[in-house]
């Protein structure tokens, strides 16, 4: 199964996502903000990144752009998982290099389908 990095400042959301992923056999890494997430992604090279948008400091759009532009992490698919569900947010997220955009709350089925799709 995949090694998934969750970058989210909400301990509750991180716990929910971790539980869904581990129940489906995935290994989970976590980071509480964009800066630490980008650094951890470069160090650990996960198979997929789940990215929140609204975080202090480096937000999810900025962190996604950094990951998709850096040569060492450019091939790691980023899935944005956020409460921001406006069409403009979706378009902007995809322009930053995200491969999928999911609005919270999400089900385990939707999450697993997205992970399988971006890894295919």
VOGU-353915 format. One record per residue (C-alpha): residue in one letter; y negated, z negated, x. Coordinates in steps of 0.001 Angstrom, whole numbers, plus 500000, padded with zeros to 6 digits. Example, Ala and Ser with C-alpha at 12.3 -4.5 7.8 and 13.67 -1.06 7.14 Angstrom:
residu  c2  c3  c1
A  504500  492200  512300
S  501060  492860  513670
// end
This chain:
residu  c2  c3  c1
X  500000  500000  500000
X  496337  500190  500947
X  494068  497828  502862
X  491008  497416  500633
X  487652  495974  501703
X  485639  494373  498884
X  481904  494097  499589
X  480391  491937  496826
X  478076  488909  496859
X  479678  487414  493714
X  482602  485068  494480
X  483764  485496  490868
X  483841  489306  491059
X  485464  489182  494502
X  488167  486878  493122
X  488797  489136  490085
X  489077  492263  492211
X  491241  490513  494838
X  493635  489307  492135
X  493966  492817  490637
X  494534  494392  494043
X  497050  491843  495328
X  499066  492039  492078
X  499380  495765  492789
X  500522  495229  496383
X  497282  495923  498240
X  496012  493895  501204
X  492432  492644  500732
X  489533  492038  503114
X  486219  490681  501787
X  482590  490580  502846
X  479782  488762  500961
X  476998  491269  501724
X  476228  494787  502929
X  475575  493930  506573
X  478839  492019  507014
X  480701  494643  504993
X  479563  497521  507192
X  480428  495556  510345
X  483863  494593  508982
X  484596  498175  507892
X  483802  499436  511408
X  486001  496743  512960
X  488982  496825  510559
X  488881  500458  509306
X  490234  499744  505793
X  491798  502486  503653
X  489235  502052  500852
X  485958  500149  500317
X  484927  498681  496944
X  481133  498358  497036
X  478827  496322  494806
X  475230  497593  494541
X  473035  494562  493844
X  473236  492339  496943
X  470622  490568  499071
X  469595  492310  502283
X  471409  495612  502712
X  472208  496783  499171
X  475294  498759  498201
X  473538  502129  498224
X  472292  501521  501783
X  475662  500186  502963
X  477490  503157  501397
X  475137  505556  503174
X  475723  503793  506511
X  479514  503909  506103
X  479657  507543  505031
X  477315  508678  507817
X  478902  506726  510718
X  481549  508833  512510
X  484076  505968  512713
X  483935  505197  508953
X  482987  508574  507441
X  486557  509239  506253
X  486940  505881  504457
X  486429  506447  500722
X  483838  504186  499088
X  484185  503294  495398
X  481064  501746  493910
X  481936  498912  491498
X  478774  497619  489822
X  477071  496438  486646
X  474435  499177  487142
X  475602  501777  484634
X  472610  504121  484328
X  473156  507833  484956
X  470485  507777  487692
X  472415  505002  489496
X  475641  507028  489284
X  473964  510150  490657
X  472284  508206  493458
X  475518  506411  494368
X  477420  509671  494640
X  474589  511174  496719
X  474986  508291  499192
X  478574  509427  499755
X  480584  507355  497261
X  483759  509057  496041
X  483845  507209  492695
X  481553  505029  490594
X  482958  502338  488283
X  480947  500129  485919
X  481913  496440  485625
X  483814  494982  483972
X  486770  497160  484943
X  490455  496953  484164
X  493188  496870  486786
X  494425  500230  485481
X  491040  501940  485986
X  490693  500367  489442
X  494180  501429  490598
X  493713  504952  489224
X  490433  505288  491160
X  491961  503973  494386
X  494913  506348  494062
X  492570  509249  493314
X  490251  508733  496310
X  493198  508198  498663
X  495065  511329  497504
// end
